[in-house]
Structures are given as structure tokens and as C-alpha cells.
Amino acid sequence: MKNFLSLLIVLLSTFITIAQSKSNEINVFINLNKVNNDRLLVTVSTPKIKTDKTTYFIPKIIPGTYSTDDYGRFIENFKAYDSGGKELLIAKNDENSWTINNAKSLSKITYYVNDTFDVEDTHSIFSPAGTNIDEGKNFMLNLHGFVGYFSNLKETTYNLSIEKPSTLYGATALIDIDKSDLKDVFTVKRYADLVDNPIMYSKPDFTTFMVDDMEIIISVYSPNGTYTAKSITKDMEMMIKAQKKFLGSINNTKKYAILLYLTDFEKKDANGFGALEHSTSTVVIFPEAMPKDQLVQNLIDVVSHEFFHIVTPLSVHSNEIHYFDYNNPKMSKHLWMYEGVTEYFANLFQANQGLITDQDFYNRMSAKIENAKNYDDTMPFTKMSAEVLNKPFKDAYLNVYEKGTLIAMCLDIQIRESSNGKRGILDLMKYLSVEFGMNKPFSDDEIFDVIVKYTYPEIKTFFDLYVSGETPIPYEEYFKKVGIEKTTISVPGNVFIKGQTPYITVDQASKDIIILPGIDDNAFMIGLNLKPGDIIIAVNNTNYNLDNIYDLIMTSMSWKQDEAIEIKIKRDATEITLKGKVIIPTEDKEGLHFINKNKASLAESWLRG
């Protein structure tokens, strides 16, 4: 009897503990089977609120976008109820928050969510950070657009339950703990983990593969069936294997999801192309009309950048990132690391692993130098980063992908030179990943000292002058350290555009595509005997006009030198078929070349590690 009573006490104690823990959790319900006027109803069951009032927030801004997007403007019919179903008094404070009175009796809130993809002409939200509600076909659940948080409860466990059609599959890095085909259930430890894991529901079209001990899932939504997950998996697998080989011991995630949404130009749809990173996934948006070789190369460039975010900010980040305030954020000073180092790795690894040539890599860095000239080169990068939400600094944000990359490159070269080629910036990031890691943020004001302590005194000078200081980086000096100097090089051009100058125009009335009169013929036009004033009717048996001129431009970018081509034109009211080979025109551009062979050893350690 004594043993039975003891066991009973233990069981009751366990039950009470479980009941209490459950009562402190937030439960979110979304039903994809019930779309109301292109909206989804979200129901949030709340834990016990101990204050008379509480405020519910939908994010104003999310990590990775560095822009104020006000997702609360897509919320309608916000209501709050007690356990008896009685509606509670609420007050809307601003675009993104609602205060609930008599909060101690609060049981649940409900509201409708509109999506962003089909109204992109009304806002400037970057498409990969947006949402989509296309009943029975696709739901892009970037969860920051659907789920919010209560005052002081961001660290509370969230349970997300999604009812869905059996015909749709929810691709995500989250683990579904419900095995039913009609419902998915996910549990995360805190709000930041919830919104860090997008889910894309669509007709099942996905592949999975393992890279070492990391599971990769690729899910594709292609509205017209132009592409499948299988059609791009070989290239993605090659890329990620190369990335993992490049990274070596850095490994902080066991599952990574690539969610590829391809847009349809025939309807109102997402038109901001690119990707948004998350700790264990990325949302990618590109046009479905893009030729496969271009799509694959763009995926390699974009997805590799997002994948490298598993280094920073996933493994190495500041307090501002770890405890991100979605409605009143304090931004970190170190975008040079989060975006610059990441973009640098996304380019360097391709040369390191033989996916592009060394010259391709130099050309890319040269292009970034030119692009960086569009921004104030004396603006301290740390100040721009900390103030990126405010003008004039927000206008310089895109420079994180240009000068930010170049900061990382020059820092890498400097560490290589100081260590006689033995160490580089990848070694630094590995050290910081161990020193800090996913759950140990660094102090914004101390990270430079930590890096200098690990590296060399001259790195402090580098940071003081070129990152927190106003001194422009002398790029040529750093390139010379690894034997690279500026010279004029010939690069492939485009058959229909030279720089910003087009060779073709469109007659708005007839929709005809016309070779511009008064232009200098390029090699492509001369080779095919195209003349100014010719009307392009078809290329390789595909008809073109104003309605699909974008397809023609995109397709032309994939043409190869000496590839057979047939163009039907109208010249002086007569239709003519021109046959020949593609001749890619070239343009002379000032570029970078490896010249000084005395620096070959340092250059090799820089590029090959």
C-alpha cells in the first residue's frame, strides 16, 4: 500500500506538472481547407495571462530583411474571447499591435490574414518574406505574416496545428509530430523558432538527400509544371556537398529545407526574385519562365548564400539578433559579418571547389567594387548597420552585398598574409562558432576585440580604418598581396543589350519587336545579317512579341557560342528566315588578373584554403 501510494503521488505530481506546462503554452490553429475571400483564419489559444491588459504583436520587421514591412496591415477582424465565448474589449494601438482588456480572463484570439503575393503593387515587402494563399494549390506560410506574440511571452512554447487538404504537402525543416495526411502539428520552444521556419504547402513535389549527417529537402512549386524538384536536385546536391566540404567542421543543423516558388507571369504573383535565409531553411522565388541553366546558376548563387547563413548569424550572432525585437528592434553593428562574410563565402567556395574558375571569381569581386561605388565609401559600416532602418543609412543597405563582401575578402587576405597562408577568415568563423554558437550571443561592442585576440594586431587597424572608420578600402593594395592587378579584359556581352543600351525596341500598337534603327551592329547581328528595322517574328520556332519579350531576353542569356539558331524576321514587308550560329558579342571592361607569380603561394592558400 505504501509503495502504491508513493507511486500514485509521483503520477499525480507528474500529471500536475504536465498540465501546468501545457497551460503555459501558446496553441495556434490554421485551417487551409477554409479559405475565406482569399484569407485564412488564425486562432490562438492563450496561456493564463496574469495582468489586467496584454498586447498582441504582429511583426513590424523581421531578421534578414532590414526593412519596416508592417505585417499587421494584412490582419483583419481581430477579436478576443474569454473561456465562455464572451468577446473582450480590444484597442488597436498601431498597424501591428492590439491591446486586450480584462486579459486575466482571456482564452483565445482570432483574426483573418490576407496574403501579400497577389497585391505586390500595394507594398514593398520582399517576395521571399511574403505570404501566399492560393486555395487548393499553394500556401506560402512565412509564419511572421500569420502568427504574432504576446507581451513578455516570446520565450513561451508554441504549438502550431495546421489542417490541410490531403493533396497538399507541407515542406519545412520543422518536424511534424502528427502522422495524419489531414493535419500537421509542430512544436517549437519560442516565438523566434516559429517564425524562423517557413512552411510551403503545395502538390507533393520534393526530393530529399543526405549530405554527411544533414538531411536536405528540396520542395518546388511550379504552377505550370515547367520544373520539378527532381530536375534541379542533381545541381543542388553538388552545390551543397561542395559547401559542406568547404565548411568542414562547421555543422549546426541536421535538416535543411529549400522551398522554391516559381512565379507565373500570366497572373498577379510574386515578382521580387531572390531568397530569404532562415536558420535551417530558405525561401526562394524565381520566374518560372527562366531557362533551366539560368535558373540553376541563380539557385547556386542565391541558395549558397542563404545556406552559408548557418555560419552567421546562426552560429555567430550578437544579442540584438538572438533577442530580436520584431516591433522595436535594435539593430546590430555587424552586417559586414552576417551578410558580407556570407556573400563572400557564397562566391569563394565556388572557386575553392572548382564550380567556377579563379578568373570568374576575380570578375565577380571586380563587379562588386564597381557596384560599391554607387554608395558613400566613407560611411562607417558599423554605423550604417546599426542605423540601417533610418535614412540615409537604409538607402545604403544593399551595399552589404557589395562592400560587405569586399570587407570580408580583404580581411581574409590580411589574415592569410599575417599567418603566412596558414589561416583565413573561414578559420576565424570556425573559431567564433565554437567560442559562441547558436545559444551564446556575443556583445556588439566586444566582438572586434575577440577577433583581434584570435588573429593579429593589424586586424585591429583594419577594423578601425575600414569597418568602423571612414577610410575607403584600398582594394588594389589587397589584391596585390595575392598577385592580382587591374587590367583591361574582354568579357561576354548580351546579344540584345549592351550595358544599359538595348538593341531592340517594341511597337506598342502592333506589339512587334524591332531591331533599333541607328545602332552599331554587334557580332551577333552581323553574323546573322540582322538589320536595323527588322521585325523579329520568331526564334527557333517560338513566336515573340511584346507579350513575351521578357522570355526572349531571358532565353537569349542562355545561348552558347556557335549554337545553331534560326530567326524569322519581317524586312520591308517580306518574311525571311535567317539561319546561322550564335556569336556572343564581347565588351572590353577593366578587370582583375593574376599576374605576379611571386605571390602564387599566398594566392593558392587564399583560394584553396
Secondary structure, DSSP 8 states (H G I E B T S, - for coil): -HHHHHHHHHHHHHHHHHHHHHHTSEEEEEEEEEE-SSEEEEEEE-----SSEEEEE--S--TTT-S---GGGGEEEEEEEETTS-B--EEEEETTEEEEESGGGEEEEEEEEE-SGGGGGG----GGGS-EEETTTEEEE-GGGT--EETT-TTS-EEEEEE--TT-EEE-SS------SSEEEEEESSHHHHHTS-EEEESS-EEEEEETTEEEEEEEE-TTSS--HHHHHHHHHHHHHHHHHHHTT----SEEEEEEEEE-TTSS-----EEEE-SSEEEEEEETTS-HHHHHHHHHHHHHHHHGGGTTTTTS-BHHHHT--SSS----S-HIIIIIIHHHHHHHHHHHTTSS-HHHHHHHHHHHHHHHTTS-TTS-HHHHHHTTTSTTGGGGGGGGGTHHHHHHHHHHHHHHHHTTTS--HHHHHHHHHHHT-TT--B-TTTHHHHHHHHS-HHHHHHIIIIISSS----HHHHHHHTTEEEEEEEEE--SSEETTEESEEE-TTT--EEE-TT----HHHHHHT--TT-EEEEETTEE-SGGGHHHHHHHHTT--TT-EEEEEEEETTEEEEEEEE----EEEEEEEEE--GGGHHHHHHHHH-
